[in-house]
Amino acid sequence: MATMPDCDRALEISQNNPGLGVGIHLCLTQGTPRSGKLRYLVSGDNQFPRKIWQLLPRIERNRNALDEAKAEWAAQIDYALKRDVRPTHLDSHKHIHHWPALSQIATDLARQYHISRIRCADEISIGGTPRLSAGYRALRFLARKLKRQCAGPDLRTTDWFFGLAATGKFSAAVWRCLLGQLPDGTGEVMVHPGYCADLDVGSTRLTTQRQLELDGLCNSAVITEINQYAADNKIQRVHFGQL
């Protein structure tokens, strides 16, 4: 996220790994704006609100807030481009680019910057894994609307998506359930692996859960199963830029 303190190091890592597909995690719900001092989207200390329910009323009630959102997202994209990182796709923190007023901005910017891939969190159901909450079911509904906006020749997305309900719970067992029921087509699997040292609930709701997801992703038996399943079924593992 270009609004966060460690974004320079993240870009440095991506530059040192040119085969890694890196998207822009558009943000209006955490950190400091890239476009300077804002008026309609931020609190008095020029920080973005942490909660979606704090952001959306500002977006819906004031056209100026939407103008600020577009300028801010453009600044976040420019931040990466000016550092020689070519984004493979657009997605967003807390999936806010699915909100109708913001989805139009996201697709407009994707076309403007020739970033032809966008995440659509059209979650599939996988037996034996956590069920979608009411909030995530609403997000899936919006994702299907965004998916229709990405049906033209200049924008693309995946056929399916998985990871909403399993956020913070993506263990080795969830990976095995997914592998056993993997649908056809192109798909995105969303995970949040990481180390939990120095993390607190004031900065993220996922703390120790990140270690659980890291352990699941790096589980040697799961890696072997994924590799074998991919070989047996002629599955390619690609990033958004290779779709």
N, C-alpha and C positions, 0 to 999 in steps of 0.2 A: 504494500500500500504506500503510495507516494506521500501520504500525509503523516507517516509515522517516523520516529527518530532513526530507525535502523535501515531506512530505505536505500541509502547510499551503499551500504555493505551488501544488501540484497542484489543491487544492480551489479556490483563488482563480482559477486559470485556467478551471476548469469553470464557476464562477459567472459569469465574464465571457463565456462562450460557452454560453448557455442551450440552444441547439439540439444541443449535443453530448451523446450518450448516455454516461453514466458508470456503470460498475459498481463493486462492491466486490471488490477483489483480496484475498480472505481469505488471511491469512498465519499460519503457525506455524513458518516455516523461515528467517526473517531479521528482524533488527531487535529493537526493544524492545516488550514487551507494552503494550497500551493499558489493560488491566484491572488494572494495578498489579504488585506483586511476586508472582510465581508460584513454585510449588514443584516441580511434576512435569514441566513441559514445557521448562524452561529450564536453562541452565548456572548456575554460581555467581554470575556477574555479571548475572543476570536478562536474558540475551540468548537468543533462540531459536537452536536448532541450525541449521547451514547445510545439512546433508545430510538427505535423506529417510530414509536408513537409520539416522540417529541419532534421528529423530523417531518412526518407526513402532513400534519396540519399547516406547517409553514409552506410546504410545497403547494398544497391545495388552495390556500387562502390568498396567496400573493404571487402574481405573475413575475414580479421582480425576483422572487426566490428561485423560480425556474430558470430565469436568465443567469442568475449567479451559479446555479447548478451546472448549466451547460459550460459556462466559462471556466468553472473549477475543474470539471472533468477534462476539458480540453487542456488545461494546464497540467493535469496529472499525466495525460498522454504525452504532451510535449516534454515533460520532465524526463521520461524514458527515452524518447527519440533523440533528444539533445545529448544523451549519453550513449548513443550508438546502440541502443537496444530496440530491436524491431518487434513489437508485440505480435504474438500469434493470434490473440483473441481478446475480447473484452468480457469480464464478469464483474461482480461487485461485492463489497462487504455487506453481509447480511442480505444479499440477493436483492438489493433495492432497485436494481435496474429493471426488474420485472414490473414494478409499479407503473401503471399506464402512462402517466405524465413523464416519468423518467425513462421508460422504455423507448419512447419516441426520441428523446435526446440521445440515448445510447446508440440507437440505430442510425440516427443522423450523423453522429460523430464517427461511427464505424465506416460509413460511406465516405465522409470527408477525409478521413485519414487512411482510407483503403485498408482497413482492418476487416477482413471479410468473414470472420468467425465470431460468434457470440454464444456464451453459455445460456442454455435454456434448461432450467431445473425441473424438467418434466419427469418426475420420479416414477420409476417402475416399482411394482410390488414383487418382493422376493420372500418366499415362504421361509419361516424360521428366523427372520430378522425383525428388528423393532418396527412397530407400526407408525404410520405418519400421525402426528398430532393435528389438531384442527387448524392451527396456524400454518403448518406445512402443507396441508391439503389446500388451503387458500392460495398458497404460493404456487402449488402445482397447477391450479386453475389459471393463474396469471401467466405461468410459464407456457402453457399451451396457446395462450393468446399471442405471446411474444414469438413463439415458434412459427405462427402463421405470418408474422412480420418478416421472418427470416427465410421465407420460402422463395424469394426472388433469385435472380442469377448472381446478384452481387453480395448476398449474405448467406451464410451457411451455419448450421448447428448440428449437433449429433442427433441420432435417431432416438436415443434414450439416455437417461441419467439415473445415477444411483448414489446415495450418500446423505440425503436429508435426514431421514429417520435414524440413520446410524451415526449421526454426528456425535462425537465423543464416546461412541460405543463400538467403533469399527475394529473389532477384535479378529483374531485368526479364525474364530468360528463363523463370523459374518462373511469373511472372505470365502470360506468353504461353501457356505450356502449360496453365495453369488455365483461361484464357479459352477455349481451344480445346476443352476437355472439360468445361465447366461443367455439372453435373447440374441436374435440375429441383428445385423446392422451395426452402425457405429454407436459407441456409447462412451460416456464419461463417468468415471468413478471418482467421487470427491472424498478426500480424506484430510485430516488435520493432524499429521504426525509432528512430534516435536519433543523437546526436553522441557520439563516443567520447572526446573530450577529458576528462581528469580521471577516466576510468574505469580500473579495474584488475581483474585476475582475483581479487583478494581480495574484491571487492564483487559481481562478476557474471562469469559465464563468457562473456557476450557483450560484447565490447569493440568492436574494429574491425568485427565482424559487424553491429553496429547501423547503422553508416554505410552498409554495403553494402545493407541492407534499406531504409534511408531513400532511397538513390539509386534503388533499384528502384521504390519506391512513388511517388517524385516524378519519375520519368522522363517527360518530356513526350510521347514517342511512346506509351508505355504508357498514360498518362492518356487520350490521344486514342483509343486502341484500346478502352479500357474504356468511355468515353463512347459511342463508336459502337456497340459490342456491346450496351450497355444499351439504347440507343435502338432498335436493330434488333430486339431480342428482348423489348422491353417489360419490362425488369428494373428493379426499384426497389432503390435503395440505402438501407437503413434501419438504425437501431440497435435494440438489444434491446427498448427500450421501445415500439417501433412494430410489433413482431411481432403 
